[in-house]
């Protein structure tokens, strides 16, 4: 009977941990990653490879898919649908990414301060956060955009304000949990300053849950961006945007349904794929399965 040496058991456990966290991916998770990456590449580099101006009007209006020079047809003003679809990815995905970034920065800062400080500071910050959360996110965004005016920057501001409290609540709970860990106690006893403890000691241990929250927020922010453009409070015409393109093509749903189906499908695919990527990250960073 072979006796396993201690030196053999450690690498095995590390390999097992790595295999479970970064090993095989389900086909759903793999497809979601591919779709998200493809849409990001489309938003960044797609317009560079499309020579047709998305705003240029031609005599051929409502041309069907497969028309010469217009692979996806044209809209009611004769504008190339492929060009508008590619250029329309940039504002929607850009707004979703920017608003999520700002919401994560603001919410994480508030959550770290509240979770580390405790006491009245914690109560003040969390009650303010609860006040924002008391408003339905969509109504809050509509209110802020209506006050500041329609456009990409007001829309980013509105989504950021609506999404930041979710990050604050999550980080505050995680930070309060980490405060009971030995490494925080050791750093405190060693005289380490509070900002360094929060940023260097605690924040890196919150990476997994934060990444999951980021992907979930991107999907929600993309939905809000499309919805606000649909009701006329987001990207303004003639700038192509998937949400506005759906609204503008409603009257042609029977004669030219592709004008609605294509941008709506792209929006749906991106939102759903981001959610599945978040689920995949949640599975990979679920520490309880590693115990």
Steps between C-alpha positions, in 0.01 A plus 500: 500500500647833389520774757430847363764749602397846616693651212277305259171601654549877475553516123205267452272727701621807315448331166153393610413855607628647173316238295171571673533876469661540159437163345229388263234754405144402420396556141256770615772687687742461210243629251419794729868599524535479120189716444607767750852519358363509145270791581782689675721455195211606277448820699870590503620391157183440297454857372860499374418227248168641376554745218133597464393811688211403733344844450519509119159480335453324169203482259445132584281502812389183680712271285482136618784293640744391231461805282809594291724728704277463807535150652245573774284734294420864570265688729215733403747779419722282286779472758706182502373273777828310546691822553242631745496170687878498540525867595200461734692254718746763617265740684299225673799295614704811575228644724462164676875470565551861610202508734603166652857624549387818674242314707762246607750771598247705696320206658821318594640813663185554703480132597863482609473812715173385656615142565837602641387796709176366649310712751327817392696523175370159399146594597511831312638352179272197502186698575585733210549194283166360613336829408623468141401132490148594609440647154440256212815511287320574173296785648813645661685494169205659317481773765872581483513495120185712475655762728845509337387441140515204265833377372781256577659687792174557694414137434835383640443720805150367558601133469804558723288651778247217472761220500758629751294405812509132401880507504499691828277246675700206367841642587386615842381149589818338366724755672325447833565127462866555418543726805480189719791332317839462663686684225298817560558477874874451443519796264313718748725400789804567283389862463403483133298800392131449429511587126777244445310232691189563291672519162793259539380247757120480466412603143702225322303239696173638360600455135285196428163634622577838345564347158168316521322823595674687216378256235148501640498880506627522141203293383254714697664823383484386137130430540443842655699668223295330228175571682577868550595541134178321408288758685706792365706585810825335397700522178334750269447459123656485251774330705448122460416315819337161542230628734405791276517281189233271646275796576546656155421172321174422683284623215674260261463188713289327235660632183865484619519304828879466482532868592365411846620142534870570437563778758264340753677164465842661539388676818345184640806289420736744671284535812442125538864414428620744769267332749636154414857628528412630845360158592820336376713737707280434804561127464874550465533729801266305727739431785261267680550225243876509564467417868 
